[in-house]
Amino acid sequence: MTEGDWRLNFQERYLKGAALEWKRYRAWSRTWDHDHCEFCGAKFSEDQPDALREGYTTTGEHANGAEYHWICRGCFDDFAEPFEWRVVA
């Protein structure tokens, strides 16, 4: 991670110290067909071509709940240390 990274946009306000788990993507509701990585904007979807199918996501202890925020593997690797994420099973 470098200072001024284009992917940073105040995510520390809601993701600093978060517990995350690796999961298969599941749409939030029947009217919700995709989500985006909180950092780079990569698309997560169950059925859209070229979308990510798995990623790191928030758990039930997050203020917004489980599977609300999604993070791709690359952004997780880049930001895990400075954001002090805890990976849970």
C-alpha positions in Angstrom: 0.0 0.0 0.0 1.3 3.4 -0.9 0.2 6.8 0.4 -2.3 8.3 -2.0 -3.4 4.9 -3.4 -6.4 5.6 -5.7 -8.3 2.8 -4.0 -8.4 4.5 -0.6 -11.6 6.6 0.1 -12.1 6.7 3.8 -12.8 3.0 4.2 -11.1 3.1 7.6 -14.2 4.7 8.9 -16.1 1.4 8.6 -13.5 -1.3 7.9 -10.6 -0.6 10.3 -10.2 -3.6 12.6 -13.0 -5.5 11.0 -13.4 -9.3 11.3 -13.6 -10.8 7.8 -14.1 -14.2 6.4 -13.5 -15.8 3.0 -16.9 -16.7 1.5 -18.6 -17.5 -1.7 -20.5 -14.4 -2.9 -24.3 -14.4 -2.2 -26.6 -11.6 -3.3 -27.9 -9.4 -0.4 -31.5 -9.8 -1.6 -33.5 -11.1 -4.6 -33.4 -7.6 -6.2 -29.6 -7.3 -5.6 -27.6 -8.9 -8.4 -24.0 -7.8 -7.5 -21.7 -6.0 -5.2 -18.3 -4.3 -5.6 -15.0 -4.6 -3.8 -14.9 -1.7 -1.3 -11.5 -0.7 -2.6 -11.0 -1.3 -6.3 -14.6 -1.7 -7.5 -14.2 -5.3 -8.8 -17.6 -6.8 -9.3 -18.9 -9.8 -7.2 -21.9 -11.7 -8.6 -23.4 -15.2 -8.4 -24.1 -15.3 -12.1 -22.7 -12.4 -14.1 -19.8 -13.3 -16.5 -16.3 -12.2 -15.5 -17.5 -11.3 -11.9 -15.7 -12.6 -8.8 -17.5 -15.5 -7.1 -15.6 -15.4 -3.7 -14.0 -12.8 -1.5 -13.5 -11.5 2.0 -16.6 -10.2 3.6 -17.7 -8.7 6.9 -19.1 -10.9 9.7 -22.2 -10.5 11.9 -20.2 -8.5 14.3 -19.9 -5.6 11.8 -22.3 -2.7 12.3 -23.8 -3.4 8.9 -23.9 -7.1 9.4 -22.6 -10.2 7.7 -21.8 -10.2 4.0 -22.5 -6.5 3.6 -19.0 -5.3 2.6 -16.9 -7.3 0.1 -13.2 -7.1 -0.5 -11.3 -8.9 -3.4 -8.2 -11.0 -2.7 -5.8 -8.4 -4.2 -7.1 -5.5 -2.1 -7.2 -7.7 1.0 -3.5 -8.6 0.5 -2.7 -4.9 0.0 -4.7 -3.5 2.9 -4.9 -6.3 5.6 -2.0 -5.0 7.7 -2.8 -1.3 7.7 -6.5 -1.9 8.3 -5.7 -4.5 11.0 -8.3 -7.0 9.7 -8.9 -10.2 11.6 -9.7 -13.3 9.5 -12.2 -15.7 11.2 -13.2 -19.1 10.1 
